[in-house]
């Protein structure tokens, strides 16, 4: 991944979409493990931007409006736990 490209995380259809740059979808995850895998294989280790769909996840297939953020945070934590130093 190029350093200047922004990474976007959005909620859709009960899962998390990952974009590198605008409109360049690189993955979709419904589990923290899959999100961690996408972030790792795409070398996404820096900051990410949440799209507004993350604030309204209940309109994007999640049971509660916070559920997409919870899924993303669990994926980030899993990736951090499995990172080798």
N, CA, C and O atoms as a DFTB+ gen file, in Angstrom:
340 C
 N C O
     1  1       0.835      -1.180       0.000
     2  2       0.000       0.000       0.000
     3  2       0.875       1.237       0.000
     4  3       1.864       1.298       0.730
     5  1       0.526       2.213      -0.803
     6  2       1.258       3.465      -0.833
     7  2       0.923       4.270       0.412
     8  3      -0.217       4.250       0.876
     9  1       1.896       4.972       0.950
    10  2       1.708       5.714       2.190
    11  2       0.653       6.802       2.095
    12  3      -0.020       7.072       3.090
    13  1       0.478       7.435       0.952
    14  2      -0.448       8.541       0.841
    15  2      -1.895       8.104       0.629
    16  3      -2.792       8.944       0.689
    17  1      -2.145       6.856       0.391
    18  2      -3.503       6.390       0.159
    19  2      -4.259       6.261       1.485
    20  3      -3.750       5.697       2.454
    21  1      -5.469       6.790       1.507
    22  2      -6.315       6.712       2.684
    23  2      -7.060       5.392       2.684
    24  3      -7.530       4.938       1.641
    25  1      -7.169       4.776       3.848
    26  2      -7.904       3.522       3.988
    27  2      -9.254       3.849       4.600
    28  3      -9.335       4.500       5.642
    29  1     -10.315       3.391       3.943
    30  2     -11.676       3.613       4.408
    31  2     -12.292       2.288       4.848
    32  3     -12.123       1.263       4.189
    33  1     -13.005       2.325       5.968
    34  2     -13.724       1.171       6.493
    35  2     -15.195       1.551       6.535
    36  3     -15.554       2.576       7.115
    37  1     -16.047       0.736       5.927
    38  2     -17.473       1.023       5.894
    39  2     -18.313      -0.199       6.192
    40  3     -17.883      -1.334       5.987
    41  1     -19.528       0.052       6.684
    42  2     -20.474      -1.030       6.972
    43  2     -21.352      -1.268       5.747
    44  3     -21.794      -0.324       5.092
    45  1     -21.598      -2.549       5.447
    46  2     -22.479      -2.895       4.339
    47  2     -22.955      -4.330       4.496
    48  3     -22.152      -5.234       4.728
    49  1     -24.244      -4.535       4.371
    50  2     -24.818      -5.876       4.336
    51  2     -24.357      -6.747       5.512
    52  3     -24.062      -7.930       5.338
    53  1     -24.299      -6.154       6.701
    54  2     -23.918      -6.918       7.889
    55  2     -22.443      -7.237       7.997
    56  3     -22.052      -8.103       8.780
    57  1     -21.621      -6.555       7.226
    58  2     -20.177      -6.789       7.253
    59  2     -19.402      -5.496       7.116
    60  3     -19.974      -4.406       7.121
    61  1     -18.096      -5.631       6.993
    62  2     -17.194      -4.493       6.895
    63  2     -16.510      -4.510       5.532
    64  3     -15.922      -5.515       5.132
    65  1     -16.595      -3.387       4.825
    66  2     -15.885      -3.226       3.560
    67  2     -14.594      -2.454       3.818
    68  3     -14.569      -1.530       4.631
    69  1     -13.531      -2.835       3.128
    70  2     -12.241      -2.167       3.263
    71  2     -11.855      -1.615       1.887
    72  3     -11.849      -2.332       0.886
    73  1     -11.534      -0.325       1.873
    74  2     -11.125       0.350       0.641
    75  2      -9.752       0.980       0.843
    76  3      -9.478       1.556       1.895
    77  1      -8.899       0.869      -0.158
    78  2      -7.647       1.613      -0.193
    79  2      -7.824       2.664      -1.273
    80  3      -7.818       2.354      -2.464
    81  1      -7.980       3.898      -0.850
    82  2      -8.327       4.968      -1.779
    83  2      -9.822       4.959      -2.027
    84  3     -10.534       4.062      -1.576
    85  1     -10.279       5.948      -2.735
    86  2     -11.709       6.089      -3.003
    87  2     -12.145       5.083      -4.064
    88  3     -11.590       5.048      -5.163
    89  1     -13.135       4.273      -3.730
    90  2     -13.715       3.346      -4.689
    91  2     -12.907       2.097      -4.991
    92  3     -13.308       1.311      -5.849
    93  1     -11.794       1.888      -4.322
    94  2     -10.955       0.714      -4.572
    95  2     -11.154      -0.314      -3.457
    96  3     -10.354      -0.395      -2.525
    97  1     -12.217      -1.086      -3.564
    98  2     -12.545      -2.082      -2.549
    99  2     -11.553      -3.234      -2.604
   100  3     -11.332      -3.838      -3.655
   101  1     -10.953      -3.528      -1.439
   102  2      -9.952      -4.600      -1.388
   103  2     -10.384      -5.764      -0.509
   104  3      -9.673      -6.766      -0.428
   105  1     -11.538      -5.655       0.155
   106  2     -11.979      -6.771       0.976
   107  2     -13.314      -6.540       1.651
   108  3     -13.788      -5.410       1.768
   109  1     -13.913      -7.647       2.097
   110  2     -15.188      -7.627       2.815
   111  2     -15.110      -8.681       3.907
   112  3     -14.711      -9.817       3.652
   113  1     -15.489      -8.306       5.119
   114  2     -15.383      -9.237       6.246
   115  2     -16.641      -9.205       7.099
   116  3     -17.224      -8.147       7.338
   117  1     -17.046     -10.386       7.552
   118  2     -18.158     -10.493       8.500
   119  2     -17.688     -10.971       9.866
   120  3     -18.491     -11.092      10.792
   121  1     -16.386     -11.245      10.000
   122  2     -15.830     -11.682      11.277
   123  2     -14.563     -10.884      11.578
   124  3     -13.900     -10.407      10.657
   125  1     -14.224     -10.736      12.856
   126  2     -12.974     -10.059      13.209
   127  2     -11.749     -10.748      12.597
   128  3     -10.801     -10.084      12.177
   129  1     -11.776     -12.078      12.553
   130  2     -10.647     -12.831      11.992
   131  2     -10.444     -12.490      10.519
   132  3      -9.309     -12.305      10.080
   133  1     -11.523     -12.406       9.758
   134  2     -11.415     -12.080       8.340
   135  2     -10.942     -10.642       8.153
   136  3     -10.133     -10.375       7.264
   137  1     -11.430      -9.708       8.975
   138  2     -10.982      -8.325       8.876
   139  2      -9.484      -8.228       9.173
   140  3      -8.755      -7.535       8.463
   141  1      -9.029      -8.913      10.207
   142  2      -7.602      -8.913      10.539
   143  2      -6.787      -9.476       9.376
   144  3      -5.714      -8.958       9.065
   145  1      -7.281     -10.521       8.739
   146  2      -6.601     -11.122       7.588
   147  2      -6.486     -10.115       6.438
   148  3      -5.422      -9.981       5.833
   149  1      -7.569      -9.416       6.143
   150  2      -7.546      -8.427       5.052
   151  2      -6.544      -7.326       5.358
   152  3      -5.727      -6.968       4.509
   153  1      -6.608      -6.789       6.573
   154  2      -5.700      -5.709       6.950
   155  2      -4.244      -6.166       6.867
   156  3      -3.376      -5.417       6.419
   157  1      -3.988      -7.391       7.300
   158  2      -2.625      -7.911       7.277
   159  2      -2.142      -8.161       5.852
   160  3      -1.036      -7.754       5.497
   161  1      -2.945      -8.816       5.040
   162  2      -2.507      -9.153       3.681
   163  2      -2.400      -7.926       2.783
   164  3      -1.659      -7.944       1.801
   165  1      -3.127      -6.867       3.104
   166  2      -3.053      -5.626       2.320
   167  2      -2.085      -4.627       2.947
   168  3      -1.988      -3.482       2.506
   169  1      -1.363      -5.077       3.993
   170  2      -0.363      -4.243       4.677
   171  2      -0.943      -2.936       5.191
   172  3      -0.339      -1.874       5.040
   173  1      -2.115      -3.021       5.799
   174  2      -2.760      -1.848       6.389
   175  2      -2.465      -1.875       7.881
   176  3      -3.080      -2.628       8.636
   177  1      -1.522      -1.047       8.291
   178  2      -1.114      -1.025       9.693
   179  2      -1.280       0.347      10.329
   180  3      -1.103       0.481      11.540
   181  1      -1.607       1.349       9.563
   182  2      -1.743       2.703      10.079
   183  2      -3.177       3.046      10.412
   184  3      -3.995       2.174      10.706
   185  1      -3.462       4.316      10.360
   186  2      -4.806       4.781      10.691
   187  2      -5.773       4.526       9.535
   188  3      -5.375       4.442       8.373
   189  1      -7.028       4.407       9.883
   190  2      -8.096       4.211       8.908
   191  2      -9.180       5.243       9.170
   192  3      -9.274       5.802      10.263
   193  1      -9.987       5.485       8.165
   194  2     -11.116       6.400       8.291
   195  2     -12.401       5.579       8.210
   196  3     -12.564       4.758       7.307
   197  1     -13.304       5.802       9.149
   198  2     -14.617       5.165       9.085
   199  2     -15.536       6.011       8.215
   200  3     -15.553       7.236       8.334
   201  1     -16.300       5.362       7.342
   202  2     -17.309       6.073       6.576
   203  2     -18.537       6.285       7.465
   204  3     -18.647       5.683       8.533
   205  1     -19.447       7.134       7.023
   206  2     -20.643       7.416       7.825
   207  2     -21.509       6.179       8.011
   208  3     -22.305       6.124       8.948
   209  1     -21.372       5.192       7.142
   210  2     -22.155       3.962       7.291
   211  2     -21.842       3.245       8.602
   212  3     -22.669       2.486       9.108
   213  1     -20.659       3.480       9.149
   214  2     -20.287       2.872      10.435
   215  2     -21.117       3.452      11.580
   216  3     -21.356       2.771      12.577
   217  1     -21.559       4.706      11.443
   218  2     -22.394       5.342      12.460
   219  2     -23.853       4.886      12.379
   220  3     -24.601       5.002      13.349
   221  1     -24.244       4.375      11.229
   222  2     -25.627       3.945      10.999
   223  2     -25.671       2.469      10.601
   224  3     -26.400       2.083       9.687
   225  1     -24.884       1.656      11.297
   226  2     -24.738       0.243      10.928
   227  2     -26.061      -0.515      10.990
   228  3     -26.241      -1.501      10.276
   229  1     -26.991      -0.064      11.839
   230  2     -28.291      -0.732      11.902
   231  2     -29.066      -0.573      10.590
   232  3     -29.996      -1.337      10.330
   233  1     -28.698       0.398       9.770
   234  2     -29.306       0.569       8.448
   235  2     -28.551      -0.205       7.370
   236  3     -28.956      -0.233       6.208
   237  1     -27.449      -0.830       7.777
   238  2     -26.584      -1.567       6.843
   239  2     -26.509      -3.056       7.181
   240  3     -25.534      -3.725       6.841
   241  1     -27.540      -3.570       7.850
   242  2     -27.607      -5.007       8.099
   243  2     -27.145      -5.466       9.462
   244  3     -27.145      -6.667       9.730
   245  1     -26.747      -4.544      10.343
   246  2     -26.349      -4.899      11.703
   247  2     -27.530      -4.723      12.647
   248  3     -28.426      -3.924      12.377
   249  1     -27.538      -5.460      13.747
   250  2     -28.633      -5.401      14.712
   251  2     -28.667      -4.069      15.469
   252  3     -29.743      -3.577      15.808
   253  1     -27.504      -3.491      15.733
   254  2     -27.397      -2.261      16.527
   255  2     -26.452      -1.299      15.809
   256  3     -25.556      -1.731      15.083
   257  1     -26.651      -0.004      16.010
   258  2     -25.828       0.972      15.292
   259  2     -24.344       0.917      15.659
   260  3     -23.513       1.383      14.878
   261  1     -23.986       0.367      16.813
   262  2     -22.581       0.253      17.218
   263  2     -21.912      -1.054      16.783
   264  3     -20.696      -1.192      16.920
   265  1     -22.667      -1.997      16.270
   266  2     -22.131      -3.329      15.995
   267  2     -21.010      -3.347      14.944
   268  3     -20.093      -4.160      15.053
   269  1     -21.062      -2.485      13.947
   270  2     -19.998      -2.453      12.940
   271  2     -18.692      -1.952      13.556
   272  3     -17.617      -2.471      13.254
   273  1     -18.791      -0.945      14.417
   274  2     -17.592      -0.433      15.088
   275  2     -17.009      -1.486      16.021
   276  3     -15.790      -1.613      16.132
   277  1     -17.866      -2.232      16.687
   278  2     -17.403      -3.304      17.574
   279  2     -16.679      -4.373      16.767
   280  3     -15.613      -4.837      17.173
   281  1     -17.245      -4.768      15.631
   282  2     -16.604      -5.748      14.755
   283  2     -15.237      -5.246      14.289
   284  3     -14.260      -5.995      14.301
   285  1     -15.171      -3.986      13.882
   286  2     -13.906      -3.421      13.423
   287  2     -12.868      -3.395      14.547
   288  3     -11.719      -3.784      14.337
   289  1     -13.262      -2.946      15.722
   290  2     -12.323      -2.885      16.850
   291  2     -11.820      -4.278      17.232
   292  3     -10.646      -4.439      17.566
   293  1     -12.690      -5.278      17.186
   294  2     -12.264      -6.647      17.477
   295  2     -11.254      -7.133      16.432
   296  3     -10.296      -7.831      16.763
   297  1     -11.479      -6.759      15.169
   298  2     -10.534      -7.118      14.110
   299  2      -9.187      -6.449      14.297
   300  3      -8.143      -7.071      14.097
   301  1      -9.210      -5.156      14.688
   302  2      -7.963      -4.426      14.942
   303  2      -7.199      -5.052      16.104
   304  3      -5.982      -5.220      16.035
   305  1      -7.921      -5.396      17.171
   306  2      -7.276      -6.007      18.339
   307  2      -6.677      -7.365      17.990
   308  3      -5.566      -7.685      18.412
   309  1      -7.411      -8.159      17.223
   310  2      -6.907      -9.471      16.814
   311  2      -5.647      -9.321      15.975
   312  3      -4.689     -10.072      16.154
   313  1      -5.640      -8.372      15.076
   314  2      -4.463      -8.146      14.253
   315  2      -3.274      -7.727      15.123
   316  3      -2.158      -8.199      14.909
   317  1      -3.499      -6.864      16.079
   318  2      -2.432      -6.405      16.962
   319  2      -1.900      -7.565      17.819
   320  3      -0.697      -7.658      18.063
   321  1      -2.794      -8.438      18.270
   322  2      -2.381      -9.571      19.117
   323  2      -1.531     -10.566      18.338
   324  3      -0.658     -11.215      18.914
   325  1      -1.772     -10.692      17.053
   326  2      -1.067     -11.705      16.266
   327  2       0.147     -11.142      15.534
   328  3       0.860     -11.883      14.858
   329  1       0.388      -9.827      15.664
   330  2       1.533      -9.216      14.997
   331  2       2.831      -9.680      15.642
   332  3       2.940      -9.759      16.865
   333  1       3.807      -9.983      14.805
   334  2       5.117     -10.393      15.296
   335  2       6.023      -9.189      15.335
   336  3       6.063      -8.402      14.389
   337  1       6.751      -9.042      16.425
   338  2       7.683      -7.912      16.567
   339  2       9.106      -8.364      16.392
   340  3      10.026      -7.551      16.477
